[in-house]
Amino acid sequence: MTALLRGARIVNPRQQLAAFFAAFIALFAVLLGSTSAAAAPLAHNNNNAPGSVAVVTSTANGKTYVIGTDTTFAPFEFRDTSGEMTGIDMDLIRAIGKDQGFNVEIRSLGFNAALQALSSNQVDGVIAGMSITDERKKIYDFSEPYFESGVQMAVAANDDTVKSYEDLKGKTVVAKTGAEGETFAKSIADKYGFTVQSLDQSATMYESVKSGNAVAVFDDYPVLAYGIAQGNGLKTVTDKEAGGSYGFAVNKGKNPELLAAFNDGLAKLKANGEYQKILDKYLAAPKNTSSGSFFDLLGTALPALMKGLGNTLLVTAISFVFAMILGLIFGFMKVSNNIVLRGIATTFVNIFRGTPLLVWAFFFYFGIPQITGQPINIWVAGVLTLALNSGAYVAEIVRGGIQSVDPGQLEAARSLGLGYGKSMQRVVVPQAFKIMTPSLINQLIIMLKDSSLLLAIGFTELLYQAQQIYAANFRVTEVLIIVAVIYFIAIFLLTKLANYADRKFNR
């Protein structure tokens, strides 16, 4: 029993290195047969895939600018029933672009993510109902104000206990992160003795109030008015507080011609009456998009959700292939006798298994462009995030599978005259793969669910599409039920397929 896997020192370094790569190639060839369906090109184009930031000269005319925006801030930006971005901000930037002769590519990211994308030069400008503040002026250059806002407080429609700020003592209210409502709520919180909880989405805030987790919400008055018109289950109980001004933003010192074109176009739209028509379209008599039965909602939402599911499955498949490659490499390195290889593999596993996946999503999509000065495609960022995270887990699965094979199997193969590499390739690896298969299937399912975290960087996966839908109609519970059923069916079928392949391959 002297030639065990973890102690086969009779093999010289050259033989060991050759055996390492032979065993790796053998196992990868085995696994490739069952994962070939996951292979897909990385260069996948979609509306949210970042392109190169436009190179501008002395004028905005004829240029295409990438504009970042929020995802859930109706009536300023939201998706209509056809899936197109619409709202006051969207109509305004498109009308100004048409007037000034430049094109816009809208990238729906979320408010905080849009600002990070601007700072990392992933977008050229941001229009997202953003208040112009002295603090923000230090980082961004703003246009002339295009909307004068204000803050109101709303409570659940059936709540008769909270009618003023004095009724909030000892209670919790919600406000949107980074928005004017949050600033105002925090400014009076100590005076009236309430706690402010900040959330990222308007729809989530409203659901929190309706469910009783908070007693009131502070939000911009047009957003509240629009939501109430859509039947969000709230009512306003205070007058509008004097608010700030919304502005279009670019990075400080960047794209001055775009800012000048926005100001010029805005002035023309106000002069010819088009600006007021845009406001009246969404504020005077907003169209109710939340009516209809559950099956009407299902029929309306399903096309967008299926598109999101397709992106979810594709990014999972691509990422799993790369995760398997990384997992096999570092898994074999972890069982190597070479202390340097083991150290490298251990470091890789500890880093990516010991840090949150969302941190890497933000790093790859927002951090790398700030470091390198070059934008990164959102599909590349998503695949890197999922593949590196899952690759660390697959490496441990590979290591455990190899070390679970009875060491006597290797010794027996060696005693029959097979070399170390052939023994690993023909005896140890096939047995290890059978042991690993259930864990690899489980990791694939985990990766599919983890892909939902990519919505934080604006990746158009399934849950992202769901947010776009309920941001406009405020039917949060019903939309999420539909999404849960879609996830369940997809994972159930994927599990059945993987188990069938396992039985057929490992019989």
Order of alpha helices (4+ residues) and beta strands (2+ residues): alpha-beta-beta-beta-alpha-beta-alpha-beta-alpha-beta-beta-beta-alpha-beta-alpha-beta-alpha-beta-beta-beta-alpha-alpha-alpha-alpha-alpha-alpha-alpha-alpha-alpha-alpha-alpha-alpha
